[in-house]
């Protein structure tokens, strides 16, 4: 972590990007875990939890033989993947955002979304676990690995999104270091003063040469 002045957990704009250091950041690592868990829930629930009913010869969802469990698992898993991917990209741009207000808005959105999706994954876990407990036993020839995997990883996603919300709450509590604002203003006004000095020190001869040639009357 940057030891200099910070605003909401990130230092001043600038610096070289290192992919290894980026992935090792706790909030990025947890976000990647949420992405992985979402993928597993999505594939296991939406496409891996269907089987053929031997009586009707039709495809049915294995969660209490109702399609809602497979559909809601796919929706929550897919949106978890999209949300996690968006916030991983947001973490890349976060330290390059000079505006303190924009950083605050990002942290608040992150906190709200992560908290909400932790809650939704918990509800999904409760529903799938209850539905699976009320599902009749299947023959040994039918694999039940996908439904149980979806249940477990919905629980794992609950904790990963909850951890992301906790990290965002920590960032929000960090607030803005006054030295960060002072150093940012110094950089901005320093660049402005340098531009003004260069403009004032420019030779009149250079200005005349760069403009149009003017003829003088004798």
URZI-V221629 format. One record per residue. OMEGA is omega in radians with two decimals (999 if undefined). Layout:
omega->OMEGA
omega->OMEGA
This chain:
omega->-3.14
omega->-3.11
omega->-3.12
omega->3.11
omega->-3.03
omega->3.01
omega->-3.12
omega->3.00
omega->3.14
omega->-3.10
omega->-3.10
omega->3.12
omega->3.11
omega->-3.13
omega->-3.13
omega->3.12
omega->3.10
omega->-3.04
omega->-3.14
omega->3.10
omega->3.13
omega->-3.11
omega->-3.12
omega->3.09
omega->-3.04
omega->-3.09
omega->3.09
omega->-3.13
omega->3.13
omega->3.12
omega->3.09
omega->3.05
omega->3.10
omega->3.09
omega->3.13
omega->-3.14
omega->3.11
omega->3.09
omega->-3.12
omega->3.12
omega->-3.11
omega->-3.08
omega->-3.11
omega->-3.10
omega->-2.99
omega->-3.08
omega->-3.08
omega->-3.08
omega->3.09
omega->3.10
omega->-3.13
omega->3.09
omega->-3.09
omega->-3.11
omega->-3.08
omega->-3.11
omega->3.11
omega->3.11
omega->3.13
omega->3.05
omega->-3.05
omega->3.11
omega->3.13
omega->3.10
omega->3.10
omega->-3.02
omega->-3.05
omega->-3.12
omega->3.13
omega->-3.11
omega->-3.11
omega->3.05
omega->3.10
omega->-3.12
omega->-3.12
omega->3.13
omega->-3.12
omega->3.13
omega->3.06
omega->3.12
omega->-3.13
omega->-3.14
omega->3.14
omega->3.13
omega->3.13
omega->-3.11
omega->3.00
omega->3.05
omega->3.10
omega->3.11
omega->3.11
omega->-3.10
omega->-3.01
omega->-3.10
omega->3.09
omega->3.11
omega->-3.10
omega->-3.07
omega->3.10
omega->3.14
omega->3.12
omega->3.09
omega->3.12
omega->3.13
omega->3.13
omega->-3.12
omega->3.13
omega->3.09
omega->3.10
omega->-3.14
omega->-3.12
omega->-3.10
omega->-3.12
omega->3.11
omega->-3.12
omega->-3.09
omega->2.96
omega->3.11
omega->-3.12
omega->3.10
omega->3.08
omega->3.08
omega->3.11
omega->3.11
omega->-3.13
omega->-3.10
omega->-3.11
omega->3.14
omega->3.12
omega->3.13
omega->-3.13
omega->3.11
omega->3.13
omega->3.12
omega->3.10
omega->-3.12
omega->3.10
omega->3.07
omega->-3.12
omega->-3.14
omega->-3.13
omega->-3.13
omega->3.10
omega->-3.09
omega->-3.08
omega->3.11
omega->-3.14
omega->3.09
omega->3.11
omega->3.14
omega->-3.10
omega->-3.06
omega->2.95
omega->3.07
omega->3.11
omega->3.13
omega->3.08
omega->-3.12
omega->-3.11
omega->3.09
omega->3.07
omega->3.09
omega->3.08
omega->3.10
omega->3.12
omega->3.10
omega->3.12
omega->3.10
omega->3.07
omega->3.11
omega->-3.12
omega->3.13
omega->3.09
omega->3.13
omega->-3.05
omega->3.03
omega->3.13
omega->3.12
omega->3.13
omega->3.14
omega->-3.12
omega->-3.13
omega->3.11
omega->3.11
omega->3.12
omega->3.11
omega->-3.10
omega->-3.11
omega->3.08
omega->3.10
omega->3.13
omega->3.14
omega->3.14
omega->3.11
omega->3.14
omega->3.14
omega->3.12
omega->-3.14
omega->-3.11
omega->-3.09
omega->-3.12
omega->-3.08
omega->3.07
omega->3.10
omega->3.13
omega->3.11
omega->-3.12
omega->-3.13
omega->-3.11
omega->3.14
omega->3.14
omega->-3.14
omega->-3.12
omega->3.12
omega->3.13
omega->3.12
omega->3.13
omega->999
